[in-house]
Every structure is written in C-alpha cells, then in structure tokens.
Amino acid sequence: MYSLMLVDDEDEVREGIMEKTDWAACGFRLAGAYENGRDAAEALEALRPDVLITDICMPFMDGLELSRYAAEISRDTKIVIITGYEEFDYAKEAIKLRVNEYLLKPINAREFMAFLGRLKTELDEQRASRENLSVIRQQLNQSLPLLKERFLERLSASVMKKEELHRKLEYFGLTLPGPAFVSMVADIDPRQNPQAAGGAADAGSDLELLHFAVFNIFQEIFEKENGGAVFRTRDDRIGVLLCGLPESIGPLAQNLAAHAAHSVEKYLKLTLTIGIGRHCTALPQVPRSFREAGSALDYRLLLGSNRILCISDLEQGTSLHSMEYLEWEKKLLSALKMGKGSQVSSVLSAWLEEWRSAGLPVEKCYGMLYKFVVALMNWVAETGCGEAEVFGEDPFREMRALRTLDQLKQWLEGLCHRVICTLGERRSLATQSQMHLAEAYIKEHYVSESLSLQQVCDHIYMSASYFSACFKQHTGLTFVEYLTRLRIDKAKELLAATALKAYDIASRVGYPDPQYFSVIFKRHTGRTPKEFRLLAAAGETI
C-alpha cells in the first residue's frame, strides 16, 4: 500500500476527497492532509510520501513552490497538481517540475479513484522493475564494458596524459565538462542479509545481484540524470565522479548521495555508507579527491554506518598528501583513522613478527619505523592537532633507546593509542565548539525570515548532512524545531512584557505573515497570541 499526502486550503474540497475516496481499495494510505503548503513542507521530509496531491493557489506557500521543494528532498515522490485554474503558464511550470498529472476542479469522485488506480499501476511497475531480481539479472548480463570501468578506476587512481585522457573520454562517451569535480566512494554496510531484499535461496548469487542493483541506482541518479560517471571498483565498492560549479558542487554531491542512499534502502532494504572527497578544479587532481573519499569512508567504523561522510568534516587542515606508503603503513594509518586500537595492535604484531622471521637487521627495522613515525606525524598535523601533545619532545630519541622488537612494538602501541585518544577528544571538542557557534548565529539572525540551514552551515564551514546529525545530538532538536522554539519563546517574552501589536511581534521574531505567526504560535503553545497576553496580564502561570 502506497502513502499519499493531500494539500488543499479549501476545507470542502479537501474533506470531500478524504471522505469520498476509498483509499484502501485504490491501494493507498492517506498519510496526512494539510490546509497550506508550509505545513505540508514541514511534514514532507519525515513522511516522504509516495504521492503528493496539492492545490496550486494556497496561502503561505503555493502548490508549485511545494512541488519544487518536494522534488528536491525526495526524488521518488510523484506529484499531482489539482486546481481550478487552466492557465497554460501554470501547466508549463508544473511540467518543468516533473509533475505527473494536472487535474482540474471540480473533481469527480469516480474519475479520481480511477486516476488513483492508474497511478498505483505505474507505482507497481516502477517498484517491480527495481525489486525484481530476475530483471536485475538481465541487466547484469548487459552491463557496461569492463574496459570503461577499468578506465574510470585508473582515472580515479593515477594521473593520465592529457591526450590519452581526452581520447578515452570521447571513446567511452563521457563528457565530464567540470569546471569543478568531486569524488565519492560508496560501500554496502556489512552484516546485512542478502535474502532480505530478494528472497532468493542462493545468498552468494543474491549478493552479486544486489551489488549490481545498487550500481544501477547510482548510475541512474549520478550518470543519467546529472552527467557524472559511475563505476564499480575491484573491491566491490562504487566510485562516482560528479561535475558542477565550484560554489555548489559540495551541497549537490551531498544531496544526491542522500537520494541514492534513500533509494537503496527503500527498494533493496540495504544501507550504504558514502565517503565524499574535497572538490578539485582539474581532472589531473581527481585521484586526490578519490583518495580523500576513500579516507572518509574509512571513518565508518569510528562514526557508524549508514552515513554520508565528508572528508572536510572529519579532517581539518590541508588536503591529504599523496605520498606512497608501504602496505603495512597503509593498514596502520587506516586502523588509526577508524579509531580501532585492537586492529592497530594486530597489524603491528603481524608485521613485526614478519621482520623477526625474516631476520631483518636492527638498523633496517629502525629505518622503516622512522618512515612510519614521520608519516604518522604528517597525518596528525593535517588533522590540525599539535604534534607535541601526542609525540612528546623527541620521539626518535625514545625509539633509539629501545633494543628489541617487543620493546618497539610496546612503544608504538602506546604512541598509536595516544593518537587515537587525542584526536577523538579533539574532534569531539571541535564539534561542540561548532555547535555553540551555530547556536549563537541562529540567536543573532532568527529575526530574518530567510535564515536557512544551509546559511548556518556556510557560516561554520560544515556540510548540511553532518551538521544536521551533530546539531540534533547537541540540542535534541532539528534545525527547524530549534529555530521555531526560539522564535516562539521570544514572541512570548514580547507578548508578556510589551504592548506591541501581534503583527509587530511577528515581524520581530522572523514571521512577516501575522496570520501564519498566529497559526504557529497556537500550535506550539495551545493559545492564540491574544489569549496568551491576557493570561500573562492576569498573572496566571503559562
């Protein structure tokens, strides 16, 4: 059964549709009915209905603006416009917004139910095409040539000659116009049951099909709809290269990543973690962005799965160096990024035991460990943490005083554990500081009607998805809930302490529309502004 949201400011129309429609018989569940666009917009993100049916002309936010907002936050929601107006401009604008239907009032109950039946059939076909593993199996047999994927993987890992790069881009039909590029790496979160999404008996086969199904969704969103490039890596991850303008490509990447993760969870019952690198302005810089995306993904075990992780949120300072590490150095640094002390100990034990078995000279061991400590110091410096508080005055002199591999192992374990603890505490303190800055900024600018989540994120240099998670954890409220509560509290103070008119108070707390202010105020306090003022004047506890 599909969920449906109904929005119309005319009570008779709205209630008539609700009462005369046999929703269950049509295959729908009415998730909510609203009398204006703003109320519906507030509920859209939480409800994410399969279908939105909205009038065009409404107070506070009209149907086209609501449709535009719905298309931004949920690409899977089908939009139906109903109105008594037949102007071509409205229809043309609705078509631009990918509105599925444009119906005219008055609405006949029988025709409306027939329309819902057709809409359900369309939704069924869409869901079947994404959920049917047999269809996915056919698509798997007709996948993109392996050469194209290997080219994209090479592009993500090394700098190619300009002539070869442009020749192969043309050969594979890839434009990648830029002027800015950002890389992403997505991976299915571990410990998920492959049979949960398809119900087939062969779990190994299902897992391969599901990997391809995830790739197919990414290809649709990033490649077909937004002109990027999508490929599968040799370790069963999905790489994405997205193009756009330097000032907007970061938020665009996060928004599309959120859409992709939501679609995968909705249709395949799987969760993803997606790492996003910093943007660059030339194709030769793309490998650095991909390394950063992979590094961001490494933080999954530290920060949790089913998340979108931006390297700019996790590692402060300059972008990562491209120095080539020995294999064991890579594993140690990866374990440190994930905050896994036990894994650090395991890697150290394995490699030092290998040196012991090979009979390496002590000086050779010291030389390799010197390289690792230098690499570790570089990485710690890149995170913005002071070296002295982690490494002390002279770590190399301390190392030279050790005479056995066991002593070296114990010393290195202690050093690595100090790095994990110090960076963990620093990251926590830095996030708290940013949240305090965000609260101060909101309190300073709450009177502005245009104050938005993205505006706050730009002020504290944090991505929207990461800020939302941190802010909810810090305050217990979403950005919209926090802003609304602040405005209502300020309005209550002014109502109780001044003789200002309600419309003056509304404008002073960020609501230029007095009628909408009254609606919001009553919703949160249970009283109109006038009733609240009378009770306050009478000295009653409110």
C-alpha positions as CSV (number, residue, x, y, z in Angstrom):
1,M,0.0,0.0,0.0
2,Y,1.4,3.4,-1.0
3,S,1.4,6.5,1.2
4,L,-0.3,9.7,0.0
5,M,-0.3,13.3,1.2
6,L,-3.2,15.7,0.4
7,V,-2.8,19.5,0.5
8,D,-5.7,22.0,-0.3
9,D,-6.7,25.2,1.5
10,E,-10.4,24.7,0.7
11,D,-12.0,22.6,3.5
12,E,-14.8,21.4,1.4
13,V,-12.5,20.1,-1.4
14,R,-10.1,18.5,1.0
15,E,-12.6,16.9,3.2
16,G,-14.7,15.8,0.2
17,I,-11.8,14.0,-1.3
18,M,-10.9,12.4,2.0
19,E,-14.5,11.2,2.7
20,K,-15.5,10.1,-0.8
21,T,-12.3,8.2,-1.7
22,D,-11.9,4.5,-0.8
23,W,-8.2,4.8,-0.2
24,A,-7.6,1.1,0.7
25,A,-9.5,-0.1,-2.4
26,C,-7.3,2.1,-4.6
27,G,-4.1,0.8,-2.9
28,F,-3.3,3.9,-0.9
29,R,-2.9,5.1,2.7
30,L,-3.6,8.7,3.5
31,A,-0.5,9.8,5.4
32,G,-1.7,13.3,6.1
33,A,-4.0,16.1,4.9
34,Y,-2.9,19.8,5.2
35,E,-4.5,23.1,4.6
36,N,-1.5,25.1,3.4
37,G,1.9,24.5,1.8
38,R,4.1,25.4,4.7
39,D,2.6,22.8,7.0
40,A,2.9,20.2,4.3
41,A,6.5,21.2,3.6
42,E,7.4,20.7,7.3
43,A,5.9,17.2,7.2
44,L,7.4,16.1,3.8
45,E,10.8,15.1,5.0
46,A,9.5,12.9,7.8
47,L,6.7,11.3,5.8
48,R,8.3,11.0,2.4
49,P,5.0,10.0,0.8
50,D,4.9,8.1,-2.5
51,V,2.4,10.6,-3.8
52,L,1.8,14.3,-3.2
53,I,-1.6,15.8,-4.3
54,T,-1.6,19.5,-3.9
55,D,-3.6,22.6,-5.0
56,I,-1.8,25.4,-6.7
57,C,-3.2,28.5,-5.1
58,M,-2.7,28.4,-1.3
59,P,-1.6,30.8,1.4
60,F,2.0,30.9,2.8
61,M,3.4,28.5,0.1
62,D,1.7,27.7,-3.2
63,G,1.5,24.3,-4.8
64,L,4.3,24.9,-7.3
65,E,6.7,26.0,-4.6
66,L,5.7,23.0,-2.5
67,S,6.2,20.7,-5.6
68,R,9.7,22.2,-6.2
69,Y,10.6,21.6,-2.5
70,A,9.2,18.0,-2.7
71,A,11.3,17.3,-5.8
72,E,14.4,18.5,-4.0
73,I,14.1,16.3,-0.9
74,S,12.5,13.2,-2.3
75,R,13.1,12.3,-6.0
76,D,10.8,9.2,-5.7
77,T,7.6,11.2,-4.7
78,K,5.1,11.5,-7.5
79,I,3.4,14.9,-7.7
80,V,-0.2,15.6,-8.8
81,I,-1.5,19.2,-9.2
82,I,-5.2,20.0,-8.7
83,T,-6.6,23.4,-9.4
84,G,-9.5,25.4,-10.7
85,Y,-7.2,27.4,-13.0
86,E,-6.5,26.5,-16.6
87,E,-3.7,29.0,-17.4
88,F,-1.0,27.5,-19.6
89,D,1.8,29.1,-17.6
90,Y,0.8,27.0,-14.6
91,A,0.8,23.8,-16.6
92,K,4.1,24.6,-18.3
93,E,5.8,25.3,-14.9
94,A,4.3,22.1,-13.5
95,I,5.8,20.1,-16.4
96,K,9.2,21.6,-15.6
97,L,8.9,20.3,-12.0
98,R,8.2,16.7,-13.3
99,V,4.6,16.8,-12.1
100,N,2.9,13.6,-13.0
101,E,-0.7,14.9,-13.5
102,Y,-2.5,18.2,-13.8
103,L,-6.2,17.8,-12.7
104,L,-9.0,20.5,-12.8
105,K,-11.6,21.1,-10.2
106,P,-14.3,20.1,-9.5
107,I,-13.0,16.6,-9.1
108,N,-15.4,13.7,-9.8
109,A,-15.0,11.0,-7.1
110,R,-15.3,8.1,-9.6
111,E,-12.8,9.7,-12.0
112,F,-10.4,10.5,-9.1
113,M,-10.5,6.8,-7.9
114,A,-9.9,5.7,-11.5
115,F,-6.9,8.0,-11.6
116,L,-5.6,6.6,-8.4
117,G,-5.9,3.1,-9.9
118,R,-3.8,4.1,-12.9
119,L,-1.2,5.8,-10.6
120,K,-1.0,2.6,-8.4
121,T,-0.3,0.6,-11.6
122,E,2.5,2.9,-12.5
123,L,4.0,2.7,-9.0
124,D,3.7,-1.1,-9.0
125,E,5.6,-1.3,-12.3
126,Q,8.3,1.1,-11.1
127,R,8.8,-0.9,-7.8
128,A,8.8,-4.2,-9.7
129,S,11.4,-3.0,-12.1
130,R,13.7,-2.2,-9.2
131,E,12.9,-5.1,-6.9
132,N,12.7,-8.0,-9.3
133,L,16.0,-9.8,-9.2
134,S,15.3,-11.5,-12.5
135,V,15.2,-8.2,-14.2
136,I,18.4,-7.2,-12.5
137,R,20.0,-10.4,-13.6
138,Q,19.2,-9.5,-17.3
139,Q,20.7,-6.0,-16.7
140,L,23.8,-7.6,-15.2
141,N,24.4,-9.6,-18.4
142,Q,24.2,-6.3,-20.4
143,S,26.4,-4.2,-18.1
144,L,28.9,-1.6,-19.2
145,P,32.0,-3.0,-20.8
146,L,34.8,-3.8,-18.4
147,L,37.2,-1.6,-20.2
148,K,35.1,1.5,-19.4
149,E,35.1,0.6,-15.7
150,R,38.8,-0.1,-15.7
151,F,39.4,3.3,-17.4
152,L,37.4,5.1,-14.7
153,E,39.2,3.2,-11.9
154,R,42.5,4.2,-13.5
155,L,41.3,7.8,-13.7
156,S,40.5,7.7,-10.0
157,A,43.9,6.3,-9.0
158,S,46.6,8.0,-11.2
159,V,47.3,11.0,-13.4
160,M,46.9,10.2,-17.1
161,K,48.4,12.0,-20.0
162,K,46.2,14.7,-21.4
163,E,46.0,13.3,-24.9
164,E,45.1,9.8,-23.7
165,L,42.6,11.1,-21.2
166,H,40.6,13.1,-23.7
167,R,40.8,10.3,-26.3
168,K,39.3,7.8,-23.9
169,L,36.7,10.2,-22.6
170,E,35.5,10.6,-26.1
171,Y,35.7,6.8,-26.9
172,F,33.5,5.9,-23.9
173,G,31.1,8.8,-24.4
174,L,32.0,10.6,-21.2
175,T,31.9,14.4,-21.3
176,L,32.9,15.4,-17.7
177,P,32.8,19.2,-18.5
178,G,33.6,20.4,-15.0
179,P,34.6,23.1,-14.2
180,A,34.8,21.5,-10.7
181,F,34.9,17.8,-9.8
182,V,34.1,15.9,-6.6
183,S,34.6,12.2,-6.0
184,M,32.6,9.7,-3.9
185,V,33.1,6.1,-2.8
186,A,30.0,4.1,-1.7
187,D,30.0,0.7,0.1
188,I,27.2,-1.5,1.3
189,D,27.3,-1.7,5.1
190,P,28.4,-5.1,6.5
191,R,26.4,-7.7,8.3
192,Q,23.2,-7.3,6.1
193,N,21.3,-10.4,5.0
194,P,21.2,-10.6,1.2
195,Q,18.0,-12.6,1.2
196,A,16.2,-9.7,2.9
197,A,16.0,-7.8,-0.3
198,G,15.2,-10.5,-2.8
199,G,14.2,-13.7,-1.0
200,A,16.3,-15.9,-3.3
201,A,17.9,-19.1,-2.0
202,D,21.5,-18.6,-3.2
203,A,22.9,-15.9,-0.9
204,G,26.1,-15.6,-2.8
205,S,24.3,-15.0,-6.1
206,D,21.9,-12.6,-4.4
207,L,24.8,-10.5,-3.0
208,E,26.3,-10.1,-6.5
209,L,22.9,-9.1,-7.9
210,L,22.3,-6.6,-5.1
211,H,25.7,-5.1,-5.7
212,F,24.7,-4.6,-9.3
213,A,21.3,-3.2,-8.3
214,V,23.0,-0.6,-6.1
215,F,25.2,0.3,-9.0
216,N,22.2,0.6,-11.3
217,I,20.5,3.1,-8.9
218,F,23.7,5.1,-8.7
219,Q,24.1,5.1,-12.4
220,E,20.5,6.5,-12.8
221,I,21.0,9.3,-10.3
222,F,24.5,10.4,-10.9
223,E,25.2,9.5,-14.5
224,K,21.9,9.6,-16.4
225,E,20.3,12.5,-14.6
226,N,23.4,14.6,-13.6
227,G,26.0,13.8,-16.2
228,G,28.6,12.2,-13.9
229,A,30.5,8.9,-14.1
230,V,29.8,5.8,-12.1
231,F,31.9,2.7,-11.9
232,R,32.5,-0.4,-9.7
233,T,35.9,-0.9,-8.1
234,R,37.8,-4.2,-7.8
235,D,36.9,-4.3,-4.1
236,D,33.1,-4.2,-4.8
237,R,32.7,-0.5,-4.0
238,I,31.1,2.1,-6.2
239,G,33.1,5.1,-7.4
240,V,31.4,8.3,-8.5
241,L,32.8,11.4,-10.3
242,L,30.5,14.4,-10.3
243,C,30.8,17.7,-12.2
244,G,29.4,21.1,-11.3
245,L,30.2,24.7,-10.3
246,P,32.8,25.1,-7.5
247,E,30.3,27.0,-5.2
248,S,27.5,24.4,-5.5
249,I,29.1,21.0,-6.2
250,G,29.6,20.2,-2.5
251,P,25.9,20.6,-1.5
252,L,24.9,18.9,-4.7
253,A,27.1,15.9,-4.0
254,Q,25.6,15.5,-0.5
255,N,22.0,15.9,-1.7
256,L,22.4,13.3,-4.5
257,A,24.2,11.0,-2.1
258,A,21.3,11.2,0.3
259,H,18.8,10.5,-2.5
260,A,20.9,7.5,-3.6
261,A,21.2,6.1,-0.1
262,H,17.4,6.6,0.5
263,S,16.5,4.8,-2.8
264,V,18.8,1.8,-2.0
265,E,17.3,1.5,1.4
266,K,13.7,1.8,0.1
267,Y,14.0,-0.6,-2.8
268,L,16.7,-3.0,-1.8
269,K,16.4,-2.9,2.0
270,L,20.2,-2.2,2.3
271,T,22.1,0.6,3.9
272,L,25.1,2.4,2.5
273,T,28.0,4.5,3.8
274,I,29.3,7.1,1.3
275,G,32.6,8.9,1.6
276,I,32.9,12.3,-0.2
277,G,36.3,14.0,-1.0
278,R,37.1,17.6,-1.4
279,H,36.3,19.2,-4.8
280,C,39.0,20.0,-7.3
281,T,39.1,22.1,-10.5
282,A,41.1,19.9,-12.9
283,L,40.9,16.3,-14.0
284,P,44.5,15.6,-13.0
285,Q,43.5,16.4,-9.4
286,V,40.7,13.8,-9.4
287,P,42.9,11.0,-7.9
288,R,43.5,13.1,-4.8
289,S,39.7,13.7,-4.4
290,F,39.1,9.9,-4.7
291,R,41.8,9.1,-2.1
292,E,40.1,11.6,0.2
293,A,36.7,9.9,-0.5
294,G,38.2,6.6,0.4
295,S,39.7,8.1,3.5
296,A,36.4,9.5,4.6
297,L,34.8,6.0,4.1
298,D,37.5,4.6,6.5
299,Y,35.9,6.5,9.3
300,R,32.8,4.3,9.1
301,L,33.9,2.0,12.0
302,L,34.5,5.1,14.2
303,L,31.4,7.1,13.4
304,G,29.0,4.4,12.5
305,S,27.4,3.0,9.3
306,N,24.5,4.3,7.1
307,R,26.0,7.8,6.9
308,I,27.4,10.3,4.4
309,L,30.9,11.2,5.5
310,C,32.7,14.3,4.0
311,I,36.4,14.4,4.4
312,S,36.2,18.2,5.1
313,D,34.1,17.4,8.2
314,L,36.5,14.8,9.5
315,E,40.0,16.1,8.8
316,Q,40.7,19.7,9.3
317,G,43.6,21.5,7.6
318,T,45.0,21.0,4.2
319,S,44.1,18.1,1.9
320,L,45.8,14.7,2.2
321,H,49.3,14.1,0.9
322,S,49.8,11.7,-2.0
323,M,52.9,10.0,-0.6
324,E,53.2,6.3,-1.3
325,Y,53.2,4.2,1.8
326,L,54.4,0.7,2.3
327,E,51.5,-1.7,2.6
328,W,51.8,-2.1,6.4
329,E,51.9,1.7,6.8
330,K,48.7,2.0,4.9
331,K,47.0,-0.6,7.2
332,L,48.2,1.1,10.3
333,L,47.1,4.6,9.2
334,S,43.7,3.1,8.2
335,A,43.3,1.5,11.6
336,L,44.2,4.8,13.3
337,K,41.6,6.7,11.2
338,M,38.9,4.2,12.3
339,G,40.0,4.5,15.9
340,K,40.5,0.7,16.3
341,G,43.2,0.2,18.9
342,S,42.8,-3.6,18.7
343,Q,43.4,-3.5,15.0
344,V,46.5,-1.4,15.4
345,S,47.9,-4.0,17.8
346,S,47.1,-6.8,15.4
347,V,48.7,-5.1,12.4
348,L,51.8,-4.3,14.4
349,S,52.2,-7.8,15.8
350,A,51.9,-9.4,12.3
351,W,54.4,-7.1,10.6
352,L,57.0,-7.0,13.4
353,E,56.8,-10.8,13.6
354,E,57.4,-11.0,9.9
355,W,60.5,-8.8,10.3
356,R,61.6,-11.2,13.1
357,S,61.1,-14.3,10.9
358,A,63.0,-12.6,8.0
359,G,65.9,-11.8,10.3
360,L,66.0,-8.1,9.3
361,P,68.9,-6.1,10.7
362,V,68.0,-3.8,13.6
363,E,69.0,-0.7,11.6
364,K,66.7,-1.8,8.8
365,C,63.8,-2.0,11.3
366,Y,64.7,1.4,12.7
367,G,64.7,2.9,9.2
368,M,61.3,1.6,8.4
369,L,59.9,2.7,11.7
370,Y,61.3,6.2,11.2
371,K,59.4,6.4,8.0
372,F,56.2,5.3,9.7
373,V,56.6,7.8,12.6
374,V,57.2,10.6,10.0
375,A,54.1,9.6,8.1
376,L,52.1,9.5,11.3
377,M,53.3,13.0,12.3
378,N,52.4,14.3,8.9
379,W,48.9,12.9,9.2
380,V,48.4,14.1,12.8
381,A,49.5,17.6,11.6
382,E,47.0,17.5,8.8
383,T,44.1,16.9,11.2
384,G,45.0,20.2,13.0
385,C,46.3,18.6,16.2
386,G,49.6,19.8,17.7
387,E,52.4,17.2,17.4
388,A,54.0,17.9,20.8
389,E,50.9,16.8,22.8
390,V,51.0,13.4,21.1
391,F,54.7,12.7,20.3
392,G,56.5,14.5,23.1
393,E,59.8,16.3,22.7
394,D,61.8,13.8,20.7
395,P,60.1,10.5,19.7
396,F,63.1,9.4,17.6
397,R,65.4,9.5,20.6
398,E,62.9,7.4,22.6
399,M,62.8,4.9,19.8
400,R,66.6,4.6,19.6
401,A,66.7,3.7,23.3
402,L,64.7,0.5,22.6
403,R,66.7,-2.6,21.7
404,T,64.1,-5.3,20.9
405,L,61.2,-5.7,18.5
406,D,58.9,-6.4,21.5
407,Q,60.0,-3.1,23.1
408,L,59.4,-1.3,19.8
409,K,56.0,-2.9,19.5
410,Q,55.0,-1.8,23.0
411,W,56.2,1.7,22.4
412,L,54.5,2.0,19.1
413,E,51.2,0.7,20.5
414,G,51.4,3.4,23.2
415,L,52.1,6.1,20.6
416,C,49.2,4.9,18.4
417,H,46.8,4.7,21.3
418,R,47.7,8.3,22.3
419,V,47.0,9.4,18.7
420,I,43.5,7.7,18.8
421,C,42.6,9.2,22.2
422,T,43.9,12.7,21.4
423,L,42.2,13.0,18.0
424,G,39.0,11.6,19.3
425,E,38.8,14.1,22.1
426,R,39.9,17.0,19.8
427,R,37.3,16.1,17.2
428,S,34.6,16.0,19.9
429,L,35.6,19.4,21.3
430,A,35.8,20.9,17.8
431,T,32.3,19.7,17.0
432,Q,30.9,21.1,20.3
433,S,32.6,24.4,19.5
434,Q,31.0,24.5,16.1
435,M,27.6,23.7,17.5
436,H,27.9,26.6,20.0
437,L,28.9,28.9,17.1
438,A,25.8,27.7,15.2
439,E,23.5,28.4,18.2
440,A,25.0,31.9,18.6
441,Y,24.5,32.5,14.9
442,I,20.9,31.4,14.9
443,K,20.1,33.5,18.0
444,E,21.7,36.5,16.3
445,H,19.8,36.0,13.0
446,Y,16.5,34.4,14.0
447,V,14.6,37.6,13.1
448,S,15.4,37.1,9.4
449,E,12.7,35.2,7.5
450,S,15.3,33.9,5.1
451,L,17.5,32.2,7.7
452,S,18.2,28.7,6.5
453,L,20.1,25.5,7.5
454,Q,22.5,26.0,4.6
455,Q,23.2,29.6,5.7
456,V,24.2,28.3,9.2
457,C,26.3,25.5,7.7
458,D,28.1,28.0,5.4
459,H,28.9,30.2,8.5
460,I,30.6,27.4,10.4
461,Y,32.1,25.6,7.3
462,M,30.2,22.3,7.8
463,S,28.2,20.2,5.4
464,A,24.4,20.1,5.8
465,S,24.2,16.4,6.4
466,Y,26.9,16.3,9.0
467,F,25.6,19.5,10.7
468,S,22.1,18.1,11.0
469,A,23.3,14.9,12.7
470,C,25.6,16.9,15.1
471,F,23.1,19.6,15.9
472,K,20.3,17.0,16.7
473,Q,22.7,15.2,19.0
474,H,23.8,18.5,20.6
475,T,20.4,20.1,21.2
476,G,18.0,17.3,20.9
477,L,16.1,19.2,18.2
478,T,16.3,19.6,14.4
479,F,17.3,22.9,13.0
480,V,13.7,23.8,12.1
481,E,12.5,22.7,15.6
482,Y,15.2,24.7,17.3
483,L,14.5,27.9,15.2
484,T,10.8,27.6,15.7
485,R,11.1,27.2,19.5
486,L,13.5,30.2,19.7
487,R,11.1,32.4,17.8
488,I,8.1,31.3,19.8
489,D,9.9,31.9,23.1
490,K,11.0,35.4,22.0
491,A,7.4,36.1,21.0
492,K,6.1,35.0,24.4
493,E,8.5,37.4,26.1
494,L,7.4,40.3,23.9
495,L,3.7,39.5,24.5
496,A,4.1,39.3,28.2
497,A,6.4,42.4,28.6
498,T,5.3,44.9,25.9
499,A,2.2,46.4,24.4
500,L,3.3,45.8,20.9
501,K,0.7,44.6,18.4
502,A,0.8,40.9,17.4
503,Y,1.8,41.8,13.8
504,D,4.8,43.9,15.2
505,I,5.9,41.0,17.3
506,A,5.5,38.6,14.4
507,S,7.9,40.6,12.3
508,R,10.4,40.9,15.2
509,V,10.7,37.2,15.5
510,G,11.0,36.3,11.8
511,Y,7.4,35.9,10.7
512,P,6.4,38.6,8.3
513,D,3.0,37.0,7.8
514,P,0.9,37.7,11.0
515,Q,-1.6,35.0,10.1
516,Y,1.0,32.3,9.8
517,F,2.6,33.5,13.0
518,S,-0.7,33.1,14.8
519,V,-1.1,29.5,13.4
520,I,2.4,28.5,14.5
521,F,2.1,30.2,17.9
522,K,-1.1,28.4,18.7
523,R,0.3,25.1,17.5
524,H,3.2,25.3,20.0
525,T,1.5,27.0,23.0
526,G,-2.1,25.9,22.7
527,R,-3.3,29.5,22.7
528,T,-3.5,32.4,20.3
529,P,-1.2,35.4,20.9
530,K,-4.2,37.4,22.3
531,E,-5.2,34.6,24.7
532,F,-1.5,34.3,25.9
533,R,-1.2,38.0,26.5
534,L,-4.5,38.1,28.6
535,L,-3.3,35.2,30.7
536,A,0.1,36.8,31.2
537,A,-1.5,40.1,32.2
538,A,-3.7,38.3,34.7
539,G,-0.6,36.8,36.3
540,E,-1.5,33.2,35.6
541,T,1.2,30.7,35.2
542,I,1.7,29.9,31.5
